[in-house]
Amino acid sequence: MPNDTKRSVKGFFAFILVPLTRRYLKSDRTAYAGGLRLEVPAGVFHPTLFPSSRMLWTYLAKASLRDRSLLEIGCGSGVLSIKSALQGAQVTAIDISPLAVNATRRNAGAHRVDMTILQSDIYENLPAQPFDWVVVNPPYYRGAPRSVEEYAWRCGEQMEYFEHLFGGLGRFTHAQSEVIMSLTGNSEVEVIQSIAGKSGFQLELLVNRYSWLDGRDYLFRVHPTRV
C-alpha cells in the first residue's frame, strides 16, 4: 500500500475510532487479556484496545522470571504484573492513579497472586531498591494531565514524565537489570532518546512492528550508555 494511502486510511480510522474509543472507555469493562479475565474500570488504561500491552506480555512470556524481582511502572488494570507473578516473579506494581491501583488489587486477588501494589507518581512512594526487571508502558503525548485518567496518556508539556523516569532509574536497577519499555510511532522517540541520554541511558530497539493505528509499534531495552 502506498504511503499516502496508508496515511489516508490511518487518518480515516483515527477520525472514527478515537471518539468511539473515548466513549467506550467511559464505562466499566471486562477484558480478556493474555489468558486473564480482568475488570477494567472507567478511566483505567484498557489492556486490549492498544498493541503496547500485548507486545510487552508476549515478550515477558518468553523471559525467565521465576524468583526475579520485577517492577511495573504504570500497572493500569494489572495484566503485566499478574502474568509476571504467575510466572514466578516477585512483583511490585505502581501507578499514580488510585483507580488503577484498586483495579490491580482486585484483579490480583481474583487470580490469587501476591504482589506489592502501591500508588506512586513513578518512584515517589517506592523505597529505593534494585529490581531485576523494570517494565513500563509510558504516557507519551505532550501536555499537562487535566485529570487522573489523563496521566495514562499525557507526559507533561516538556515531557517531564521521562525526565523523572530516567532521572531516578539508576536507584532501582543494577548492572544486570532488564528494563523494557514500549513506544509507538505517535511518540516522540528521538526526544525520549535524548532525555534518556541526559541521565546516562540509551534505548536499544528490540521490536519494530507496523501498526495501522500508530504507524509503528516499538519495544526497547533501556540500559546504561556504553562508554
N, C-alpha and C positions, 0 to 999 in steps of 0.2 A: 504494500500500500504506500503511495507517495506520501512524503512528509506533510504536504499541505492538506491532503485528505485526512491523514491521521490527526492533525491539529483541529480540523473541522469536526471530525467525529468526536474527538475528546471534548471540544467546546460545546457541542450539541448535547452530549450526555451529561456534562457537568452542569449545563444550564437547567436540565430537567432533574438530575439526580441530587444535586446539592440541596435544593429546597425540600425535596422529598425525604432525604436523609435526615435533615434537621428536624423535620416534623416527626419522623419515625423515632428519633432519639428522645423526644419529649415524653415518651411513655415508658413505663417499666416493661422490660422484655426478658424472655428466656432465650438463652443462646446455647447452641451445641457446638463446642469448640475443642478440637483436638481430642475427641472422645469424652469430653466432660460436659455435663449439664450445668449451666451457670445462670444465676439470676443477675440481670444487669439493670439496675435502677436507672430511671431517667437522670441524665446528667453525667453518667459514667461512660467512659470510652468503651465502645462496643467491640468485642474481640473478633468478630467475623465479617464486619462490613468493610474492613480495610485489610490489605495484604500484609501489613507490617507484623501483626501478632503471629500470623501463620508462618511467616518466614522465620521468626525467632523460635517458635516452638518446634518447627521442623529441624532447625539447626541444633537446638538443645537436645532433641530426642536422640541424636547420634552421639552425644557427648557422654563422657564418664563422670557422672555427678554424685555417685554414692559416696557419702561421708565427706563431701565437699561443701564448704560454706558458700552460699550464693546470696547476693543482694540484688533485688529487683527495685529499680528506681522508677516510680510511677506504675504501680501494680494494677490500677483500674479494677476490673472485676476479679483479678487474681489468677487468670488462666496460666500464665507462665510460671508463677510461683507454685501453684498447686501441682502442675505437671512435673516441675523440678523436684518438689517434695516427694511425689510418688516415685521418682527415680532414685530416691535416697539422699537427696541434698538436704543440708541444714539451711533452711531458707529464712531470710529476713526480707519482708515486703514493706515498702514505704510508699506513701502517696500524700500529696498536700491536701487532697480532697477528703473530708470526713465521709462523704457518700461512698467513695471508692474504698476507703479503709473498712467501713462497715460491710460493704458488699464482699470484699475479700474474706473478711472474718466469717461471714455466713456461708460463703461457698467453700471455704476451707473446712468448716465444720461439717457441711453436708458430705464432703468427700473424706472426712475423718483423717485429715492430715494436721500435724502440729507444725506451726511456724511462728516466728515473731512478726507481728504486724503493727506498724507504727504510723501515726500521722506525722509527716515531716516534710518541710519545704526542702527538698533534696536532703542535705546532711544535717539540717538544723537540729533535729531531736535524736540523731543517731550517734551513739557513743563511738568514738574513733576505734577502729579495729580493722585488720586486714581480711578481705574476702578472697576466696579462690576464684569466684566468678562474680562479675557485675553485669547485669543486663538492663538495658534502657531503651525504651521506645519513646523518644522525647517529643515534646511540642516543638514545632519549628516555624510556625507562621509569626512574622513580626507583629508586634502590637501588645499593648498592655492588657492583661486579662481583666475583663469587666465583671466577671462572676467566677465563682468557684469552678463551675463547669468549664470555663474557658482556659483554665490552667492546663487542660489536656491538649490545647491547640496553640495557645499564644506563648511565645518565649520572651516577650518584652520588646520595647521599642528598639533597643540596641542589642537584642538577643542576649540579655543578661542571664537567662537560664543557662546558657552554655558557658559563660564566664564562671558562674557558680559551680556548674557540673565539673568542668575540667580543673578549675582552681583548687577544689578540695579532693579530687580523685586520689591523689597520692597518699592521703591519710587512710584510705580504705582499700588499698591494694598492696601487693607485694611483688617481687620480681617475676613470679610465675603466674600472676593473676591473668585470667582471661576476661577481657572487657568487651562486650558485644553490643553494638548499637545499630538500630535501623534508621534509615533516612529514605527520602523519596526524591524524585525529580522536581517536586514542588518545594523542596527545602533548599536553602542557600548553602550548598555543600562546601563551596570554596571558602565562604565566610566562616563556616563552622570549623573547617580545617585550620584556618588562620587563628581562630580563637583557641583551638586545642594546642597549636604550636606555641602560643604565648605562655602556656602553662607546662610546656615540656612534653606534650603528647602529639602523636600523629595517628592518622586514620589509614588502616590497611584494608583495601577492598576485598571482601570475601565473596559476595554475591552481587551480580548486576543483572537485573531481570526487567524485561519490558512490561509495562502496565499501561493499558489504555486509559486508565483514570489518572495516574500520576506521571505518565511518561516513562519513568524508570523507578524501580524499587531497588534499594541498596542495603546490604548488610556489611558493616565494617567491624574490624577488630581495632580497638584503641590500645596503643601501647606507648611506652616512653620513647621519645625521639632518640634515634640512634646517633651517637656522636662519631 
